[in-house]
C-alpha cells in the first residue's frame, strides 16, 4: 500500500502535524522555524537559513527530505566551487563518440546549498535559473528539474571571514528566510543528553512521497483568499514603501518613495499565508496567517539580514490596521 492510498481518508492538516512532530524530534526546540520551513515547501518556494555554524541548519534540511520521502543532495559551497559542480557537465564518450551529460546534484528534489555565501557570485548565479524556472540550460539543451524541487540554502553571517553577500536578485528567489538561533536551556539539555541528532534520521518514517507532496501543494494553492485580505496585503506592501494607509504616495526623491516590497513579494506572501492556513486545517487564509509569515517573507527583502528585516516587518505589522 502506498503512502497516498493509506492516508486518503486522513485530513491533510493531521498528516502535516505528524511531519512536524517527526521534525521536532530531530531539530529540538525550534517549532516555529520548522513550521515556516514546511510552509515554504508547501508554497513551492525556496528557503534561506542565516545563522552561525552548528545550530542545526543542515540537519533541518536532511530531516525535511527524509520525513517527506524526497531525494536529497547536499552541495558544500566553497570559494573554488564551479557552476558545473552544481549543474553537471557533458563528458565525451569515446565508445559512442558523443557527449554524455552527467547530471549534477541540482537534479534532486531537495538540494541543500550549504554555506552558499562562501562561493563566488558566478557559482551562486548557477542556482538562479534552477530556482526560478525549475530547469537547467546547458550545452544548448534545457533539462527540467524534478517535481517537487526545493532549495534550502544556508549562509553564515556576512561579517564572518570568507563570506560573499548574496545579491538582492538572488535573495528575492527565496520565499522565506529564517534563523534558528541557540536552543533554550531545556532543548539544549535534551540535545546534550541525546547525542548527535543526525543519527536519528535513519529512524524517520516517510510521511509522504513526491506525488503526495504535489497534492498538498495544489491544496495549499487552492486555499481561499478574501478580497478584504488582499486589501490588507496591499496595505502592507504600501507601508513597506513608506506609504501608510490614508497617505498618498510621495514624489520621487521623497521619504515616502523609498524602495519597499515588490508585487512579486506580495504574491509570495499570499502563497506562504495559504500554506500556513493549510497547516492549521483552514479552507481560507485569515489576517493572522499573513502576520505569521510576513516577517520571514519580507525580512530579507527589506534588509540584508533575516533578523534586521524581521524587526522592520514587525514594525509594519503594528503600523497597518487589521481589516
Backbone bond lengths (Angstrom), bond angles and torsions (degrees), N, CA, C in turn:
res aa  C-N    CA-C-N  psi(-1)  N-CA   C-N-CA  omega(-1)  CA-C   N-CA-C  phi
1 X - - - 1.461 - - 1.527 109.02 -
2 X 1.299 116.77 130.41 1.458 120.71 -177.34 1.516 110.55 -78.67
3 X 1.337 114.52 167.50 1.459 119.27 177.68 1.510 110.68 -61.31
4 X 1.330 117.14 -38.06 1.464 120.29 -176.84 1.522 110.93 -67.86
5 X 1.352 117.80 -50.05 1.455 120.32 -175.31 1.521 111.87 -67.63
6 X 1.333 117.91 -29.36 1.456 120.79 -178.33 1.510 112.52 -74.02
7 X 1.324 117.73 -16.20 1.456 119.45 -171.73 1.519 113.57 -128.13
8 X 1.330 117.48 17.95 1.449 119.16 -177.40 1.526 112.08 -62.70
9 X 1.359 116.46 -31.49 1.449 119.69 -177.18 1.523 112.59 -86.11
10 X 1.319 118.65 -7.42 1.455 122.50 -177.99 1.525 108.53 -89.68
11 X 1.344 117.87 127.86 1.467 119.61 179.07 1.523 111.20 -56.91
12 X 1.330 114.94 145.12 1.465 120.18 -177.98 1.516 111.58 -58.66
13 X 1.325 117.72 -41.78 1.462 120.48 -178.39 1.523 111.71 -59.79
14 X 1.340 117.34 -36.08 1.459 120.29 178.90 1.523 110.95 -68.41
15 X 1.311 116.51 -40.24 1.467 119.90 179.64 1.519 110.66 -67.85
16 X 1.323 116.20 -38.43 1.457 119.16 177.61 1.523 111.28 -67.52
17 X 1.336 117.35 -32.60 1.458 120.46 176.47 1.526 110.76 -64.35
18 X 1.328 116.92 -35.68 1.466 120.28 176.64 1.524 110.34 -66.12
19 X 1.319 116.75 -40.04 1.470 120.38 176.91 1.528 109.96 -59.68
20 X 1.327 116.52 -45.47 1.462 119.89 179.82 1.523 111.67 -64.26
21 X 1.329 117.19 -36.19 1.456 120.15 177.14 1.524 111.23 -63.43
22 X 1.315 116.38 -41.22 1.465 119.27 178.43 1.529 110.91 -66.06
23 X 1.323 116.70 -42.54 1.456 119.66 178.98 1.523 111.04 -62.04
24 X 1.343 116.49 -37.66 1.464 120.71 -178.58 1.522 111.89 -67.06
25 X 1.323 118.36 -21.49 1.454 120.99 176.29 1.525 111.80 -75.54
26 X 1.338 116.15 -21.48 1.466 120.79 -179.51 1.521 110.90 -96.96
27 X 1.326 116.96 -49.42 1.461 122.60 178.10 1.527 106.77 -104.57
28 X 1.312 115.85 100.10 1.468 121.63 -167.35 1.530 110.59 -85.06
29 X 1.338 115.12 138.05 1.453 120.93 172.26 1.513 115.17 73.60
30 X 1.343 118.18 21.12 1.466 121.61 -177.60 1.526 110.32 -129.50
31 X 1.329 116.13 52.67 1.462 119.89 -174.54 1.523 112.38 -61.89
32 X 1.326 117.77 -43.45 1.466 120.54 -177.08 1.530 111.72 -66.06
33 X 1.351 119.98 -49.34 1.475 118.53 176.55 1.524 113.39 -60.68
34 X 1.331 117.64 -34.96 1.465 119.98 178.60 1.531 110.62 -65.48
35 X 1.319 116.44 -40.76 1.461 119.95 179.37 1.522 110.72 -66.89
36 X 1.316 117.11 -38.74 1.462 120.31 176.82 1.522 111.10 -65.15
37 X 1.332 117.17 -39.89 1.463 120.19 179.22 1.517 111.05 -63.37
38 X 1.328 117.46 -43.10 1.462 120.41 178.67 1.526 111.20 -67.43
39 X 1.328 116.89 -39.65 1.465 119.58 176.85 1.521 110.97 -62.01
40 X 1.314 117.35 -37.22 1.459 121.35 178.48 1.523 111.09 -61.54
41 X 1.330 116.83 -41.90 1.455 120.68 178.97 1.526 110.88 -68.71
42 X 1.334 117.43 -39.81 1.458 120.16 178.72 1.527 111.57 -64.45
43 X 1.339 116.60 -29.30 1.466 121.35 179.36 1.523 112.25 -87.37
44 X 1.314 118.22 6.75 1.465 124.39 179.47 1.538 111.32 60.36
45 X 1.317 115.70 38.48 1.456 121.06 177.27 1.501 112.10 -107.27
46 X 1.319 116.15 -172.08 1.458 123.26 177.78 1.528 108.32 -123.41
47 X 1.328 115.22 151.22 1.461 121.75 -170.29 1.522 110.60 -115.52
48 X 1.327 116.00 135.38 1.459 122.72 174.75 1.522 108.56 -117.00
49 X 1.330 115.94 128.24 1.464 121.52 178.70 1.523 107.54 -117.74
50 X 1.323 116.08 116.40 1.459 121.25 179.70 1.522 108.81 -109.74
51 X 1.325 116.41 117.18 1.456 119.67 180.00 1.513 109.22 -170.16
52 X 1.329 115.03 171.93 1.454 120.94 178.62 1.524 109.60 -72.80
53 X 1.342 119.30 159.90 1.467 121.02 176.98 1.531 111.71 -63.85
54 X 1.325 114.47 146.79 1.450 119.77 170.87 1.508 117.08 92.88
55 X 1.338 118.51 11.86 1.463 119.61 -179.61 1.528 112.51 -106.43
56 X 1.330 118.55 5.78 1.459 121.14 172.95 1.507 115.67 104.19
57 X 1.325 118.67 19.57 1.471 120.46 -178.30 1.531 111.06 -64.64
58 X 1.321 117.48 -49.72 1.463 121.16 -178.75 1.523 110.95 -67.72
59 X 1.318 116.61 -37.21 1.459 120.50 179.66 1.521 110.73 -63.20
60 X 1.330 117.38 -39.06 1.460 120.88 178.43 1.529 110.61 -60.19
61 X 1.327 117.11 -45.42 1.462 120.75 -178.90 1.520 111.06 -61.51
62 X 1.322 116.46 -46.17 1.468 120.65 -178.85 1.520 110.66 -65.29
63 X 1.331 117.16 -40.74 1.461 120.57 -179.36 1.525 111.19 -66.20
64 X 1.322 117.92 -38.99 1.459 121.27 179.69 1.528 110.39 -62.82
65 X 1.323 116.75 -43.45 1.463 120.04 178.67 1.527 110.90 -64.74
66 X 1.339 117.68 -42.20 1.464 120.85 -178.55 1.519 111.53 -66.94
67 X 1.332 117.37 -40.66 1.462 120.23 -178.32 1.521 112.46 -67.91
68 X 1.338 117.24 -25.19 1.465 121.16 -177.57 1.527 112.65 -104.60
69 X 1.324 117.62 4.09 1.459 120.65 176.99 1.510 113.84 67.22
70 X 1.331 117.71 38.13 1.455 122.34 -177.15 1.520 111.03 -109.52
71 X 1.332 116.02 149.77 1.459 121.10 176.29 1.529 109.17 -72.25
72 X 1.320 115.35 136.95 1.457 121.44 -169.56 1.527 110.18 -126.82
73 X 1.336 115.60 140.85 1.463 121.33 175.10 1.516 108.70 -140.79
74 X 1.309 115.27 143.00 1.468 121.00 179.03 1.520 108.83 -116.57
75 X 1.336 115.62 130.75 1.457 121.76 176.82 1.526 107.33 -115.74
76 X 1.323 116.05 118.94 1.459 119.75 177.09 1.525 108.49 -87.62
77 X 1.320 116.30 110.32 1.454 120.94 -178.43 1.529 109.35 -79.77
78 X 1.316 115.08 127.42 1.463 122.26 178.76 1.521 108.69 -133.89
79 X 1.316 116.23 172.44 1.459 120.69 -176.18 1.519 112.84 -67.05
80 X 1.332 118.41 -19.89 1.466 120.96 -178.50 1.532 112.46 -107.08
81 X 1.334 117.78 10.59 1.462 120.75 178.83 1.519 109.95 -70.87
82 X 1.332 116.82 135.08 1.463 122.84 -179.11 1.527 110.53 -104.05
83 X 1.353 118.01 155.54 1.467 119.62 176.80 1.528 112.97 -55.21
84 X 1.336 118.16 -36.43 1.462 120.63 179.58 1.524 111.98 -64.35
85 X 1.333 116.81 -27.30 1.460 119.73 177.43 1.522 111.61 -67.92
86 X 1.313 116.90 -20.27 1.461 122.21 179.56 1.525 110.91 -95.70
87 X 1.337 116.31 -47.48 1.460 121.26 -171.98 1.517 113.71 -87.81
88 X 1.317 116.50 -35.03 1.456 121.19 -174.26 1.514 110.87 121.17
89 X 1.320 115.99 175.57 1.457 120.40 -175.26 1.519 109.29 -149.62
90 X 1.341 115.97 149.90 1.460 121.64 176.18 1.525 109.40 -94.30
91 X 1.308 115.85 129.27 1.459 122.36 -177.46 1.521 108.83 -118.80
92 X 1.336 116.34 135.55 1.464 120.77 -179.14 1.516 110.31 -73.34
93 X 1.335 115.43 128.31 1.466 122.55 178.32 1.518 108.11 -102.22
94 X 1.334 116.14 110.45 1.463 120.06 -177.89 1.515 112.03 -64.99
95 X 1.320 118.00 -31.11 1.456 120.35 -177.31 1.523 111.22 -66.63
96 X 1.327 117.39 -43.52 1.465 120.93 -179.44 1.521 112.41 -97.93
97 X 1.360 116.20 -7.98 1.458 122.17 -178.14 1.537 111.86 55.75
98 X 1.317 114.96 40.69 1.465 121.59 177.02 1.533 108.32 -138.53
99 X 1.308 113.97 164.07 1.454 119.20 174.93 1.534 108.74 -89.81
100 X 1.301 115.35 133.36 1.462 121.41 179.45 1.531 108.58 -114.64
101 X 1.326 114.89 129.51 1.459 119.39 -178.36 1.520 110.24 -83.57
102 X 1.321 115.92 127.56 1.456 122.70 175.60 1.540 107.11 -104.95
103 X 1.323 115.26 109.61 1.455 120.50 -174.76 1.523 110.94 -64.65
104 X 1.309 115.50 140.52 1.452 121.31 176.59 1.520 111.47 -85.41
105 X 1.309 117.18 -179.96 1.471 120.54 -177.52 1.527 114.02 -66.59
106 X 1.337 117.96 -11.30 1.457 119.99 178.47 1.525 111.36 -64.20
107 X 1.338 117.78 -19.62 1.463 122.01 -177.31 1.531 110.75 -86.76
108 X 1.307 116.61 51.14 1.461 123.95 173.43 1.522 107.96 -129.81
109 X 1.322 116.74 160.93 1.460 119.86 -178.05 1.519 112.11 -71.10
110 X 1.333 117.20 -40.17 1.460 122.08 177.30 1.521 107.88 -119.47
111 X 1.320 116.43 117.13 1.460 122.33 -178.74 1.526 108.28 -115.43
112 X 1.327 115.52 121.36 1.453 120.68 175.34 1.526 108.92 -95.14
113 X 1.318 116.82 111.81 1.463 122.24 174.26 1.523 106.92 -93.01
114 X 1.325 115.15 89.28 1.458 120.68 -170.68 1.522 110.93 -79.72
115 X 1.327 116.04 127.11 1.463 123.64 -178.69 1.523 110.46 54.51
116 X 1.330 114.45 55.82 1.459 120.96 -173.08 1.521 112.10 -60.49
117 X 1.319 118.05 -29.92 1.464 119.32 -177.06 1.525 113.27 -85.12
118 X 1.326 117.70 11.07 1.461 120.30 169.76 1.530 111.58 -89.41
119 X 1.338 117.04 -12.70 1.462 121.14 179.84 1.525 109.66 -92.47
120 X 1.338 117.53 151.89 1.468 119.95 178.66 1.522 111.29 -68.17
121 X 1.330 117.58 162.57 1.470 121.10 -175.33 1.527 114.00 -56.44
122 X 1.337 118.58 -34.70 1.471 120.03 -178.16 1.518 111.11 -61.35
123 X 1.324 116.67 -39.80 1.456 119.72 178.93 1.518 110.97 -75.01
124 X 1.329 117.02 -37.28 1.459 119.36 175.66 1.522 111.26 -57.89
125 X 1.321 116.00 -39.80 1.463 120.06 -177.10 1.521 112.52 -68.64
126 X 1.335 117.41 -16.64 1.466 119.75 177.67 1.526 111.50 -63.02
127 X 1.316 116.37 -21.39 1.458 120.40 179.78 1.525 113.43 -84.82
128 X 1.339 117.35 -16.50 1.458 119.87 -169.39 1.519 113.00 -60.59
129 X 1.339 117.04 -51.36 1.466 119.51 -179.35 1.515 110.78 -64.06
130 X 1.338 116.19 -40.59 1.459 119.42 -179.02 1.525 111.30 -61.25
131 X 1.320 117.18 -42.05 1.453 120.59 -177.11 1.522 112.33 -73.61
132 X 1.322 116.88 -35.30 1.463 120.15 -176.02 1.520 112.12 -87.44
133 X 1.333 116.67 -46.81 1.467 120.77 -174.18 1.523 113.16 -98.91
134 X 1.337 117.41 -10.98 1.463 122.46 -177.95 1.526 111.26 56.87
135 X 1.328 113.76 43.54 1.456 121.79 176.86 1.520 108.51 -155.73
136 X 1.334 115.13 164.60 1.460 121.80 178.64 1.520 108.11 -127.64
137 X 1.332 117.31 126.97 1.465 122.54 177.06 1.516 108.36 -107.79
138 X 1.326 114.95 119.25 1.455 119.49 -179.28 1.522 108.74 -155.25
139 X 1.326 114.94 140.70 1.470 121.71 -179.47 1.523 111.53 56.06
140 X 1.325 116.88 36.63 1.454 120.69 176.39 1.512 114.85 77.70
141 X 1.318 118.31 6.62 1.461 121.43 179.77 1.525 109.95 -123.62
142 X 1.323 113.60 148.48 1.463 120.37 176.89 1.514 108.49 -109.64
143 X 1.319 115.79 122.99 1.462 121.41 -176.82 1.525 109.37 -115.94
144 X 1.324 117.85 123.67 1.468 119.76 -179.84 1.522 111.03 -71.85
145 X 1.321 115.24 149.00 1.451 121.57 175.86 1.527 109.01 -90.82
146 X 1.326 117.28 159.81 1.472 119.02 -178.04 1.518 111.81 -65.79
147 X 1.308 115.32 157.41 1.461 121.82 172.72 1.520 108.59 -114.95
148 X 1.322 117.04 130.75 1.468 127.55 -2.93 1.525 111.57 -75.12
149 X 1.331 115.03 161.12 1.459 121.65 177.76 1.519 108.28 -130.94
150 X 1.313 116.03 126.28 1.460 121.16 -170.24 1.521 109.07 -142.75
151 X 1.331 116.47 120.90 1.460 121.59 177.11 1.529 108.92 -102.36
152 X 1.321 114.87 126.48 1.457 121.31 170.94 1.523 106.65 -112.76
153 X 1.307 116.45 113.43 1.469 121.11 -179.85 1.516 109.08 -108.22
154 X 1.315 115.66 136.06 1.457 120.32 173.28 1.522 107.86 -110.73
155 X 1.317 115.55 146.83 1.460 118.75 176.25 1.521 109.45 -141.51
156 X 1.325 114.09 145.30 1.447 120.64 175.79 1.525 109.20 -80.45
157 X 1.322 118.02 156.08 1.469 119.27 174.07 1.521 111.13 -54.26
158 X 1.332 116.64 140.35 1.464 121.25 -171.88 1.508 112.72 -63.90
159 X 1.339 117.85 -19.30 1.462 118.62 -179.47 1.525 112.15 -77.59
160 X 1.353 117.74 -8.89 1.456 119.30 179.06 1.525 110.90 -75.91
161 X 1.340 115.49 154.93 1.456 121.53 -176.83 1.529 109.99 -66.70
162 X 1.332 115.74 137.46 1.458 121.21 175.08 1.509 114.63 81.11
163 X 1.314 118.77 20.72 1.456 121.86 -179.22 1.520 110.23 -105.57
164 X 1.345 115.80 134.47 1.459 122.50 175.64 1.533 107.83 -106.62
165 X 1.314 119.05 117.15 1.475 119.54 -179.45 1.526 111.16 -58.88
166 X 1.334 116.51 137.73 1.456 120.56 177.41 1.521 109.73 -71.01
167 X 1.331 117.78 134.51 1.470 119.61 176.77 1.519 110.79 -67.30
168 X 1.331 115.46 158.62 1.461 119.85 -177.38 1.529 111.87 -61.18
169 X 1.327 117.03 -33.93 1.465 119.72 179.96 1.519 111.36 -62.65
170 X 1.327 117.52 -34.18 1.455 120.13 179.11 1.526 111.36 -82.97
171 X 1.324 117.21 -35.40 1.458 118.89 175.18 1.521 110.85 -58.43
172 X 1.330 116.72 -36.09 1.458 120.80 -177.78 1.521 112.12 -68.83
173 X 1.340 118.33 -17.28 1.463 120.61 177.89 1.522 111.86 -72.44
174 X 1.327 117.08 -17.67 1.458 120.35 -178.12 1.525 109.63 -92.04
175 X 1.319 115.92 123.96 1.458 120.21 179.22 1.522 110.65 -65.46
176 X 1.335 116.64 -44.59 1.456 121.68 -173.19 1.519 109.41 -132.98
177 X 1.324 116.14 140.61 1.464 122.56 172.97 1.518 108.21 -125.29
178 X 1.325 116.52 132.45 1.455 121.14 -177.30 1.521 110.21 -134.57
179 X 1.310 115.50 165.82 1.451 123.95 167.65 1.519 108.42 -120.87
180 X 1.322 116.96 144.93 1.455 120.48 175.34 1.523 111.30 -91.03
181 X 1.322 116.28 -45.28 1.456 120.10 178.76 1.514 112.66 73.30
182 X 1.325 114.86 176.76 1.459 120.21 178.02 1.521 110.08 -71.83
183 X 1.335 117.86 146.23 1.469 119.42 174.73 1.522 110.98 -71.58
184 X 1.338 115.96 157.17 1.463 118.67 173.67 1.527 109.47 -73.23
185 X 1.318 116.51 176.09 1.461 120.44 -173.11 1.523 112.19 -62.14
186 X 1.334 117.16 -40.66 1.467 120.33 -178.80 1.524 110.95 -66.26
187 X 1.344 116.53 -46.66 1.458 120.55 -179.51 1.525 110.93 -65.43
188 X 1.333 117.18 -39.55 1.456 119.58 179.91 1.527 111.46 -65.76
189 X 1.328 116.54 -37.84 1.473 119.37 176.65 1.522 110.76 -63.87
190 X 1.340 116.68 -39.67 1.456 120.37 177.17 1.521 111.47 -63.53
191 X 1.327 116.55 -39.37 1.462 120.36 177.18 1.529 111.00 -64.60
192 X 1.309 116.61 -44.72 1.465 119.97 -178.58 1.526 111.42 -65.26
193 X 1.301 116.88 -36.09 1.463 120.38 -178.90 1.522 112.52 -77.21
194 X 1.352 115.93 -29.82 1.458 119.51 -175.00 1.508 115.25 -94.08
195 X 1.320 118.39 -10.06 1.452 120.77 179.12 1.521 112.49 80.03
196 X 1.342 116.05 -163.95 1.452 123.06 -175.52 1.523 110.46 -65.08
197 X 1.310 116.83 119.27 1.460 121.06 -178.11 1.519 112.53 -70.44
198 X 1.319 118.38 -23.06 1.466 119.81 -179.50 1.522 111.77 -63.77
199 X 1.334 117.06 -24.58 1.461 119.76 177.77 1.523 111.81 -66.98
200 X 1.329 116.65 -20.98 1.462 120.91 -179.61 1.521 112.54 -84.10
201 X 1.323 117.78 -6.56 1.460 119.71 -178.26 1.527 112.19 -62.53
202 X 1.331 117.06 -32.12 1.470 119.66 -178.65 1.518 111.37 -67.67
203 X 1.328 117.75 -18.50 1.461 120.82 -179.38 1.524 112.84 -89.47
204 X 1.336 117.67 -5.87 1.461 119.97 179.47 1.528 110.52 -68.73
205 X 1.309 115.67 132.42 1.463 121.40 176.30 1.521 107.87 -98.63
206 X 1.340 118.95 118.98 1.473 119.93 -178.59 1.524 111.61 -57.75
207 X 1.313 115.66 132.40 1.450 121.89 179.84 1.525 112.77 -99.50
208 X 1.328 117.01 3.03 1.464 120.97 -178.52 1.521 108.05 -158.96
209 X 1.299 115.08 -177.82 1.454 123.82 171.76 1.529 106.46 -144.31
210 X 1.331 118.79 174.42 1.470 118.53 -177.17 1.524 114.20 -55.62
211 X 1.335 117.47 -39.11 1.472 119.54 -179.57 1.526 111.03 -67.45
212 X 1.342 117.19 -40.73 1.458 120.15 178.70 1.520 110.95 -64.50
213 X 1.330 116.00 -43.53 1.461 119.24 179.28 1.521 110.89 -62.64
214 X 1.325 117.55 -38.43 1.469 119.93 177.03 1.534 110.60 -61.56
215 X 1.337 116.92 -38.40 1.472 119.70 175.82 1.521 110.95 -62.81
216 X 1.335 117.11 -42.36 1.467 120.56 178.75 1.527 111.17 -63.04
217 X 1.316 116.43 -39.50 1.462 119.87 179.70 1.523 110.93 -65.18
218 X 1.332 116.95 -40.19 1.466 119.63 176.68 1.531 110.93 -66.47
219 X 1.324 116.28 -36.63 1.462 119.71 177.94 1.528 110.56 -65.51
220 X 1.330 116.55 -39.67 1.464 119.98 177.89 1.524 110.77 -64.28
221 X 1.335 117.10 -41.84 1.462 120.55 -179.07 1.526 111.87 -65.92
222 X 1.341 117.05 -22.03 1.460 120.57 -177.79 1.527 112.79 -90.30
223 X 1.341 118.61 -1.51 1.461 121.18 178.24 1.532 109.20 -60.16
224 X 1.330 116.61 134.30 1.459 121.56 -174.56 1.530 110.98 -74.81
225 X 1.320 115.63 140.16 1.459 123.03 173.82 1.527 107.68 -123.64
226 X 1.330 116.57 119.93 1.461 121.61 -177.74 1.521 110.80 -77.82
227 X 1.342 117.56 155.98 1.466 120.08 177.80 1.528 113.25 -56.39
228 X 1.340 117.92 -35.67 1.462 120.06 179.30 1.526 111.14 -63.02
229 X 1.332 117.16 -34.57 1.462 120.13 178.46 1.529 110.54 -72.01
230 X 1.314 117.02 -34.82 1.465 119.72 174.40 1.532 110.41 -62.37
231 X 1.335 116.15 -38.81 1.472 119.40 176.39 1.524 110.59 -61.21
232 X 1.332 116.72 -40.46 1.459 121.18 -179.57 1.527 111.16 -65.11
233 X 1.330 116.63 -44.64 1.469 120.44 178.21 1.518 110.13 -62.58
234 X 1.325 116.68 -41.68 1.466 119.73 179.26 1.521 111.17 -64.18
235 X 1.329 117.38 -35.51 1.466 120.51 177.35 1.523 110.89 -66.94
236 X 1.336 117.75 -37.81 1.457 120.85 176.97 1.533 110.93 -64.76
237 X 1.323 116.20 -41.26 1.474 120.01 178.08 1.522 110.05 -62.30
238 X 1.344 116.46 -44.46 1.457 119.99 -179.73 1.519 111.11 -64.49
239 X 1.336 116.75 -39.62 1.458 120.22 179.72 1.527 111.02 -65.08
240 X 1.331 117.28 -34.83 1.467 119.50 178.44 1.520 111.85 -65.88
241 X 1.338 116.38 -22.90 1.466 120.95 178.20 1.525 111.78 -93.36
242 X 1.326 115.44 5.78 1.454 119.83 177.17 1.500 114.25 94.97
243 X 1.333 118.36 9.29 1.456 121.57 -177.74 1.523 108.62 -112.20
244 X 1.300 118.18 97.99 1.451 121.27 177.42 1.521 109.91 -75.99
245 X 1.343 117.45 157.62 1.468 119.71 179.81 1.524 111.55 -54.22
246 X 1.320 114.71 134.52 1.464 119.77 -179.56 1.509 113.45 93.80
247 X 1.337 117.30 -11.10 1.453 120.86 178.55 1.519 109.27 -100.13
248 X 1.305 116.27 156.82 1.458 121.23 175.17 1.509 108.83 -99.42
249 X 1.320 115.94 153.38 1.456 120.64 -178.97 1.513 110.26 -65.00
250 X 1.339 115.55 136.64 1.459 120.20 179.43 1.504 111.42 -78.48
251 X 1.300 114.78 162.14 1.458 119.45 178.00 1.516 109.85 -73.26
252 X 1.310 116.41 165.39 1.456 121.08 179.94 1.516 109.86 -58.23
253 X 1.333 115.19 131.81 1.455 120.56 179.39 1.499 113.01 98.30
254 X 1.366 118.56 -15.08 1.442 120.37 177.03 1.517 109.86 -82.05
255 X 1.345 115.03 164.67 1.460 119.14 -179.57 1.517 111.76 -61.42
256 X 1.355 116.64 -31.75 1.456 119.68 -178.19 1.511 113.62 -72.94
257 X 1.312 118.65 -7.11 1.457 120.79 -177.12 1.519 112.02 -104.00
258 X 1.342 117.96 17.86 1.459 119.99 -178.67 1.526 109.74 -67.43
259 X 1.321 115.28 158.09 1.462 120.46 -176.91 1.519 110.44 -69.69
260 X 1.303 116.12 132.85 1.457 121.49 178.53 1.507 110.75 -132.26
261 X 1.315 116.77 -147.62 1.458 122.24 -177.04 1.527 110.35 -77.26
262 X 1.318 115.35 141.12 1.462 121.45 -179.17 1.524 110.37 -85.64
263 X 1.339 117.96 166.43 1.463 119.82 173.75 1.525 112.88 -58.29
264 X 1.343 116.78 -34.19 1.464 118.56 177.60 1.526 110.75 -63.88
265 X 1.327 116.84 -36.76 1.461 119.44 175.88 1.526 110.73 -61.93
266 X 1.342 116.57 -36.09 1.458 119.54 176.43 1.514 112.46 -63.76
267 X 1.330 116.89 -41.30 1.466 120.41 177.12 1.528 111.03 -63.09
268 X 1.331 116.14 -41.33 1.460 119.63 178.43 1.526 111.29 -65.83
269 X 1.326 116.03 -37.45 1.459 120.11 177.82 1.526 110.64 -61.13
270 X 1.313 116.82 -43.05 1.462 120.14 178.44 1.526 111.36 -64.99
271 X 1.329 117.41 -39.52 1.472 120.39 178.02 1.519 111.08 -61.75
272 X 1.329 116.19 -43.89 1.457 119.96 179.48 1.525 111.35 -66.63
273 X 1.337 117.28 -38.56 1.465 120.67 178.69 1.531 110.73 -65.09
274 X 1.322 117.19 -38.96 1.467 120.25 176.83 1.530 110.42 -62.20
275 X 1.340 116.45 -43.60 1.462 119.73 179.04 1.521 111.30 -63.74
276 X 1.334 117.11 -38.04 1.462 121.02 178.64 1.535 110.14 -64.70
277 X 1.333 116.73 -38.93 1.463 120.41 176.87 1.525 111.02 -65.20
278 X 1.330 117.45 -38.03 1.465 120.56 177.55 1.520 110.57 -62.63
279 X 1.331 117.17 -41.00 1.464 120.30 177.71 1.524 111.34 -61.22
280 X 1.321 116.50 -31.47 1.465 121.16 179.10 1.525 112.53 -85.43
281 X 1.336 117.44 -6.12 1.453 120.29 178.63 1.509 114.44 80.15
282 X 1.336 117.78 22.67 1.461 121.36 -179.77 1.527 110.61 -101.83
283 X 1.355 117.78 144.27 1.465 120.36 179.13 1.517 113.10 -82.63
284 X 1.332 118.34 -5.28 1.453 121.09 179.60 1.521 109.02 -141.80
285 X 1.330 115.82 152.48 1.459 121.50 178.59 1.518 109.61 -85.86
286 X 1.324 115.94 146.62 1.454 122.74 -179.87 1.525 108.47 -124.58
287 X 1.336 118.47 166.10 1.471 119.77 -178.53 1.529 113.93 -55.54
288 X 1.334 117.12 -33.38 1.463 119.71 179.02 1.522 111.79 -62.95
289 X 1.329 117.84 -30.83 1.463 120.55 175.87 1.527 110.64 -66.30
290 X 1.321 116.25 -42.45 1.467 120.58 177.89 1.519 110.20 -63.12
291 X 1.316 117.09 -44.25 1.461 120.42 -179.08 1.526 111.73 -65.34
292 X 1.331 117.07 -34.27 1.461 120.40 -178.20 1.524 112.26 -66.31
293 X 1.330 116.79 -36.61 1.468 119.90 -175.43 1.521 112.81 -100.12
294 X 1.340 117.64 -12.51 1.464 119.67 -173.44 1.523 113.88 -58.70
295 X 1.334 120.93 -46.38 1.472 118.71 179.40 1.526 113.15 -59.74
296 X 1.334 117.48 -38.54 1.464 120.18 -178.56 1.522 112.43 -74.56
297 X 1.344 117.04 -29.24 1.465 120.32 179.14 1.523 111.17 -82.42
298 X 1.322 116.58 -40.17 1.467 120.49 -172.88 1.517 113.75 -92.44
299 X 1.335 118.06 -23.89 1.456 120.67 -170.41 1.509 115.07 -55.65
300 X 1.348 117.06 -51.28 1.464 119.87 -177.16 1.523 112.07 -75.09
301 X 1.317 117.43 -10.51 1.460 120.44 175.18 1.530 111.85 -90.13
302 X 1.315 116.19 -24.96 1.459 120.76 178.79 1.517 112.16 -86.47
303 X 1.335 117.17 -29.53 1.466 121.89 -179.02 1.521 108.17 -145.78
304 X 1.331 116.01 166.90 1.453 120.07 -176.97 1.508 114.57 -69.74
305 X 1.333 118.81 -25.37 1.446 121.62 -178.06 1.517 111.72 -114.90
306 X 1.345 116.08 151.59 1.452 120.70 -177.46 1.524 111.22 -63.09
307 X 1.347 117.72 -40.01 1.457 120.19 -175.11 1.530 111.42 -69.35
308 X 1.327 117.21 -49.07 1.462 120.27 -178.93 1.522 110.94 -63.42
309 X 1.331 117.20 -41.30 1.451 120.13 179.67 1.514 112.70 -67.24
310 X 1.349 116.66 -36.00 1.460 119.67 178.86 1.522 110.99 -64.38
311 X 1.328 117.23 -35.81 1.456 120.28 177.17 1.526 110.68 -65.34
312 X 1.343 116.85 -40.73 1.462 119.85 176.06 1.522 110.95 -63.06
313 X 1.338 116.26 -39.39 1.459 120.05 -179.33 1.531 110.85 -64.65
314 X 1.329 116.93 -39.46 1.462 119.24 177.81 1.522 111.19 -63.36
315 X 1.334 116.22 -36.14 1.474 119.53 176.78 1.527 110.85 -63.16
316 X 1.332 116.69 -39.52 1.461 120.40 178.34 1.526 111.77 -65.82
317 X 1.334 116.22 -39.17 1.467 119.84 178.80 1.525 110.65 -60.85
318 X 1.322 116.15 -40.96 1.458 119.72 179.43 1.536 112.02 -70.23
319 X 1.338 116.57 -27.27 1.466 120.02 -176.28 1.522 112.85 -81.98
320 X 1.335 117.01 -26.34 1.470 120.76 -175.63 1.527 109.14 -99.45
321 X 1.338 118.72 120.83 1.471 120.46 -178.80 1.528 111.17 -70.08
322 X 1.314 115.08 150.49 1.469 121.32 176.51 1.517 109.85 -68.71
323 X 1.322 117.32 148.48 1.474 119.39 177.15 1.528 110.72 -69.60
